Amino acid sequence: MKIIRIWFDGEMLWGEGTDGKLYSQSLLWYPSLMKATESERSEYECGFDGFHWRKLDEDVSFESFLYPDAQPSPLQRYFLENRGMDLRPIAIKAGITIGELKRIINGNSTPSPTVEQKINRAIYNA
């Protein structure tokens, strides 16, 4: 599947696929696109496997429109909206490594309900 047309709407990046379906994903995954002006967002190149914004140094693959976590979970959303926070104290309080916390935030790992509860408690008690 290839995305043949893209557009932005609020916090969303939308794409129309060659299959005629509409796909979307949160701009929270792409901070430079989230902050970009309409003019900056319009300056992209379509390549073999996705889109590239040279001035923003941002890439969005066609495949990413198919990811199951196109929308961040509430936990991921918290961290993506608060970029730059020190993750170390939260990881320590939750009893996990900072690497595992980063994998959870980036969607490369799904926490068990118990681990998610520990992270939420760590955030609340931070």
C-alpha positions in Angstrom: 0.0 0.0 0.0 1.2 3.5 -0.9 -0.1 6.8 0.3 -0.9 9.0 -2.7 -2.1 12.2 -1.0 -1.6 13.7 2.5 -3.1 16.5 4.5 -3.1 17.8 8.0 -6.1 18.4 10.3 -5.4 19.6 13.9 -3.2 17.0 15.5 -3.6 14.5 12.7 -1.7 13.6 9.6 -4.1 12.0 7.0 -3.3 10.0 4.0 -5.3 8.5 1.1 -4.0 5.1 0.1 -3.8 3.5 -3.4 -6.5 1.2 -2.1 -8.9 4.2 -1.7 -8.9 4.0 2.1 -8.2 6.9 4.4 -5.5 6.5 7.0 -4.4 8.8 9.9 -1.9 9.1 12.6 -1.2 11.5 15.4 1.3 14.3 14.9 2.5 13.6 18.4 4.8 11.0 16.9 6.3 13.8 14.7 7.2 16.8 16.9 8.7 18.9 14.1 5.6 18.4 11.9 3.4 19.2 14.9 5.1 22.6 15.4 5.5 23.4 11.7 3.6 26.0 9.9 1.3 25.2 7.0 3.9 26.4 4.6 6.6 24.2 6.1 4.3 21.2 6.1 3.6 21.7 2.4 7.4 21.5 1.5 7.8 17.7 1.3 9.1 15.2 -1.2 7.4 11.8 -1.8 9.9 9.0 -2.1 9.9 5.3 -2.7 8.8 4.4 0.9 7.3 7.6 2.3 7.5 11.4 2.7 10.4 13.6 3.6 10.5 17.1 4.9 14.1 18.3 4.3 13.9 21.6 6.1 12.2 19.9 9.1 14.4 16.8 9.0 11.3 14.6 9.3 10.3 11.4 7.6 7.0 9.6 7.5 6.9 6.1 5.9 3.9 4.8 4.1 4.1 1.8 6.4 3.6 4.0 9.5 0.0 4.7 8.4 -0.7 1.0 9.1 0.9 0.8 12.5 -1.6 -0.4 15.2 -0.6 2.5 17.4 -1.2 5.3 14.9 -2.9 7.0 17.9 -0.9 7.1 21.1 -2.3 5.4 24.2 -3.2 7.8 27.1 0.1 6.9 28.7 2.1 7.5 25.6 0.2 10.8 25.0 1.3 12.0 28.4 4.9 11.6 27.7 4.7 12.8 24.0 3.0 16.0 25.2 5.6 16.5 27.9 8.8 15.9 25.9 12.0 16.8 27.7 10.9 15.6 31.1 13.5 13.5 33.0 12.3 9.9 32.6 14.8 8.5 35.0 12.8 9.2 38.3 9.6 7.8 36.8 11.4 4.6 35.6 13.0 4.1 39.0 9.7 4.6 40.8 8.0 2.2 38.4 10.7 -0.4 38.9 11.6 -0.6 35.2 14.6 0.5 33.2 14.7 3.8 31.4 15.2 1.9 28.2 12.0 -0.1 28.8 10.1 3.1 29.5 11.4 4.7 26.3 10.3 1.6 24.3 6.8 1.9 25.8 6.6 5.6 25.0 7.8 5.0 21.4 5.3 2.1 20.9 8.1 -0.6 20.6 6.8 -2.3 23.7 3.4 -2.7 25.3 3.4 -2.7 29.1 1.4 -5.2 31.0 -1.5 -3.8 33.0 0.6 -4.1 36.2 3.6 -2.2 34.7 1.3 0.5 33.2 -0.3 0.9 36.7 3.2 1.3 38.2 4.1 3.9 35.6 0.9 5.8 36.3 1.5 5.8 40.0 5.1 6.9 39.5 3.8 9.9 37.4 1.2 10.8 39.9 3.8 10.6 42.8 6.5 12.4 40.9 
